């Protein structure tokens, strides 16, 4: 089969999340869907070219790769860097010709008895060698890692966050990068740090046709934790360019958004979903068009029920 437009897998945050619903944007249909490997709601995910990588939130060294359509699933050798870091980010990239893949895990842990320093490390897994390599190990001062990274055009990009100590002049998140082809960490990651375009909440990085795109909530200065809009930016060289901002009529469709919402994308399609609602919004990068999905079959059964999800390409020929 030729590659299809990315589907979105939506599930409610509960103890039993092996079942959920997958949305097909081409036919505008939802399907009941059981996702392999997932046995609870606390998982980090990354997807590329038909494969999905999953990392267990209870044990950050436990990593799986699967094809959700064929149900093919494989557990990787445990990732180095410890099972219980304070923050962990996951990224995956599949070569579209050879179907070999790379998995990157960025782990960050506070230096014991030290509020200023954080141990930050990047660990790389290659399907060809079936082994992990610790590519970066660095101590960040006044900054910490987070839960967001992506591989784009052979470079690993990761968001880091100011800790509010040592009088950081920069209060915004920053983007750091590591060239996977160099396998060298002789240069400090912070020397190439790029601030995000404005004060953001829930920033998410995504690879759209080897272009680095970021989606984030634009914070209200007078109401911390509440956002006034959602923007989309693309990185050109070392500068962010705004691609779009969610129109107010769509933003209102979510109700009042706090700073927790899910967003993911691949190909030319971005999905955005509030954690408090099963409503799903799409943005087509090529057409610059916002559109609601067909109504989700997921229903909200109680006021504090939360929803989340992620996108992946449905493909039959990719194996892990």
C-alpha positions in Angstrom: 0.0 0.0 0.0 1.2 3.5 -0.7 1.7 5.6 2.5 -1.5 6.9 4.0 -2.1 10.2 5.8 -1.3 9.9 9.5 -3.9 8.5 11.8 -4.5 9.8 15.4 -4.9 7.3 18.2 -7.0 8.7 21.1 -7.5 7.2 24.5 -8.7 8.3 27.9 -6.2 8.4 30.7 -7.1 5.5 32.9 -5.7 2.2 34.0 -7.0 0.3 31.0 -5.8 2.1 27.8 -5.1 -0.9 25.5 -8.3 0.1 23.7 -9.0 3.4 22.2 -10.0 4.9 18.8 -7.9 5.7 15.7 -9.0 8.5 13.4 -8.5 8.3 9.6 -8.4 11.9 8.2 -8.7 10.7 4.6 -12.1 8.9 5.1 -12.9 11.1 8.2 -13.8 7.9 10.1 -13.0 6.6 13.6 -12.1 2.9 14.3 -12.1 1.0 17.5 -8.4 0.2 18.0 -6.3 -1.9 20.4 -2.7 -0.7 20.6 0.0 -3.3 21.1 2.5 -3.0 24.1 0.6 -0.4 26.0 -0.7 -1.7 29.3 -1.3 1.6 31.2 -1.6 5.3 30.4 1.9 6.3 31.5 3.9 6.0 28.3 6.0 8.3 26.2 5.7 7.9 22.4 7.4 8.8 19.2 6.5 7.7 15.7 8.1 7.6 12.2 7.3 5.9 8.9 4.8 3.4 10.2 6.6 2.5 13.5 5.9 3.7 17.0 8.4 3.8 19.8 7.1 3.6 23.4 8.8 4.2 26.7 7.4 3.0 30.0 6.8 5.9 32.4 7.3 3.6 35.3 10.7 2.3 34.1 12.4 4.8 31.7 14.8 2.1 30.5 12.0 -0.1 29.2 11.5 0.7 25.5 9.4 -1.0 22.7 9.1 -0.5 19.0 5.9 -1.6 17.2 3.9 -1.4 14.1 0.4 -0.7 15.4 -1.4 -1.9 12.2 0.3 -5.3 12.0 0.6 -5.6 15.8 4.3 -6.5 15.3 6.1 -5.5 18.6 9.7 -5.8 19.9 11.3 -4.9 23.2 14.6 -3.2 22.8 17.6 -3.8 25.0 17.2 -1.6 28.2 18.2 2.0 27.6 21.1 3.2 29.7 21.0 6.3 32.0 19.0 4.8 34.9 15.4 3.7 35.3 14.2 6.8 37.3 15.5 10.1 35.9 13.5 13.2 36.8 12.8 14.0 33.1 12.9 11.9 29.9 12.3 12.6 26.3 11.9 10.1 23.4 12.5 10.4 19.7 12.5 8.0 16.7 13.5 8.2 13.1 13.0 5.5 10.4 15.0 5.5 7.1 12.3 5.3 4.4 14.6 3.3 2.1 16.2 0.7 4.3 13.5 0.8 7.1 16.3 0.8 9.6 15.6 3.1 12.6 17.2 5.2 15.3 15.8 5.7 18.8 17.1 8.6 21.0 16.4 8.9 24.7 17.3 12.1 26.5 17.5 11.7 30.3 17.9 14.4 33.0 18.4 14.1 36.7 19.2 16.7 39.3 22.6 16.5 40.8 22.2 15.3 44.4 22.0 18.1 47.0 22.5 20.7 44.3 19.6 22.9 43.1 21.7 24.5 40.3 23.1 21.5 38.3 21.4 18.8 36.3 22.9 15.8 34.7 21.8 15.6 31.0 22.5 12.6 28.8 21.5 11.5 25.3 21.4 7.7 24.5 21.2 6.5 20.9 19.9 3.0 19.7 20.4 1.8 16.1 18.4 -1.1 14.8 21.4 -2.3 12.6 23.7 -2.8 15.6 21.0 -3.4 18.2 23.0 -1.5 20.8 22.8 1.7 22.8 25.5 4.3 22.7 25.7 7.2 25.2 26.4 10.1 22.8 26.2 13.1 25.2 26.7 13.5 28.9 26.7 17.1 30.1 26.0 19.0 33.3 23.5 21.9 32.8 23.7 24.8 35.2 20.5 26.7 35.7 18.8 24.6 33.0 17.1 21.2 33.0 15.9 18.7 30.3 12.3 18.0 29.7 10.0 15.6 28.0 10.2 16.8 24.4 12.6 15.9 21.6 12.5 15.0 17.9 14.8 13.8 15.2 14.7 15.9 12.0 17.0 15.6 9.0 19.6 13.7 11.0 19.7 16.1 14.0 18.2 15.5 17.4 16.4 18.6 18.8 15.5 18.8 22.4 13.7 21.5 24.5 15.4 22.5 27.8 13.9 24.7 30.5 15.2 27.4 32.8 15.2 26.4 36.5 14.7 30.0 37.8 18.0 29.9 39.7 21.3 31.8 39.2 19.4 34.7 37.7 18.9 33.2 34.3 18.6 36.1 31.9 16.5 33.9 29.6 13.1 32.9 31.0 11.9 31.1 27.9 12.6 27.5 26.9 15.5 26.9 24.6 16.2 24.5 21.8 19.4 22.5 21.8 20.6 20.2 19.1 22.9 17.2 18.5 24.0 16.1 15.0 23.5 12.3 15.0 26.1 11.8 12.3 29.0 13.3 14.4 28.7 10.9 17.4 30.7 13.6 19.2 29.9 15.8 22.2 33.0 17.9 22.2 31.0 21.1 21.9 28.6 22.1 24.7 25.0 21.8 23.7 24.3 25.2 25.3 26.6 27.1 22.9 24.0 26.5 20.1 20.9 27.0 22.2 18.0 28.8 20.4 15.3 30.5 22.5 11.7 29.7 21.6 9.8 32.6 20.0 7.8 33.6 23.0 6.7 32.5 26.5 5.2 29.1 25.7 3.4 26.3 27.6 3.1 22.7 26.4 5.7 23.2 23.6 5.8 20.2 21.2 8.4 19.5 18.5 7.5 17.5 15.3 9.2 16.5 12.1 7.0 17.4 9.1 8.7 16.3 5.9 12.2 16.9 7.5 11.1 20.4 8.6 11.3 21.2 12.3 7.9 22.5 13.5 6.9 23.5 17.0 3.4 23.9 18.4 2.9 25.7 21.7 0.4 27.5 23.9 0.9 31.2 24.2 0.7 32.1 27.9 -1.2 34.9 29.6 1.1 37.1 31.7 -1.6 37.9 34.2 -2.9 34.3 34.5 -0.2 31.7 34.9 -1.2 28.3 33.6 -3.9 29.7 31.2 -3.1 30.2 27.5 -4.6 32.9 25.2 -3.9 31.0 22.0 -2.0 28.3 20.2 0.7 29.0 17.6 2.7 27.0 15.1 6.3 27.9 14.2 8.9 26.5 11.8 12.7 26.7 12.4 14.6 28.3 9.4 18.4 28.1 10.1 18.5 29.5 13.6 15.3 31.7 13.5 11.7 30.7 14.3 9.0 31.8 11.8 5.4 31.8 12.7 3.4 29.6 10.3 -0.1 30.0 11.8 -2.0 30.9 14.9 -5.2 29.1 15.8 -8.3 31.2 14.9 -10.3 32.3 17.9 -13.4 30.4 16.7 -11.5 27.1 16.9 -9.7 28.0 20.1 -13.2 28.7 21.7 -14.3 25.2 20.5 -12.0 23.7 23.2 -13.6 25.7 26.0 -11.1 27.5 28.3 -7.8 25.8 27.8 -5.2 25.6 30.5 -1.6 24.8 29.6 -2.1 21.0 29.1 -3.0 19.9 25.6 -1.7 17.2 23.3 -0.3 17.9 19.8 1.5 15.7 17.4 2.1 15.7 13.6 3.8 14.0 10.7 3.8 14.5 6.9 1.8 17.7 6.5 -0.8 17.2 9.2 -0.8 18.4 12.8 -3.3 17.2 15.4 -4.3 19.3 18.5 -6.4 18.0 21.4 -7.2 19.5 24.8 -6.6 17.0 27.6 -10.0 17.8 29.0 -12.0 17.1 25.8 -12.2 14.4 23.1 -12.6 17.2 20.4 -9.8 16.9 17.8 -8.6 19.7 15.6 -6.3 19.3 12.5 -4.1 21.8 10.7 -2.9 21.1 7.2 0.6 22.7 6.7 0.4 22.6 2.9 -3.1 24.1 2.7 -2.8 26.3 5.8 -6.3 25.0 6.7 -7.8 24.3 10.2 -10.5 21.6 10.4 -12.4 19.7 13.1 -12.2 15.9 12.8 -15.4 13.9 12.6 -17.0 13.7 16.0 -15.1 11.4 18.3 -16.9 8.3 19.6 -15.0 8.8 22.9 -17.4 10.3 25.5 -16.6 12.2 28.7 -18.1 10.3 31.6 -17.1 12.5 34.5 -15.8 16.1 34.8 -12.2 15.4 35.6 -11.7 12.7 32.9 -8.6 13.4 30.8 -7.9 12.4 27.2 -4.7 12.2 25.2 -3.3 10.7 22.0 -0.6 10.7 19.3 -0.4 10.2 15.6 1.3 7.6 13.4 1.4 6.5 9.8 -0.6 3.4 9.1 1.6 1.1 7.0 1.7 -2.7 6.5 5.2 -3.2 5.0 7.3 -1.8 7.9 8.6 -4.3 10.5 10.6 -3.8 13.6 
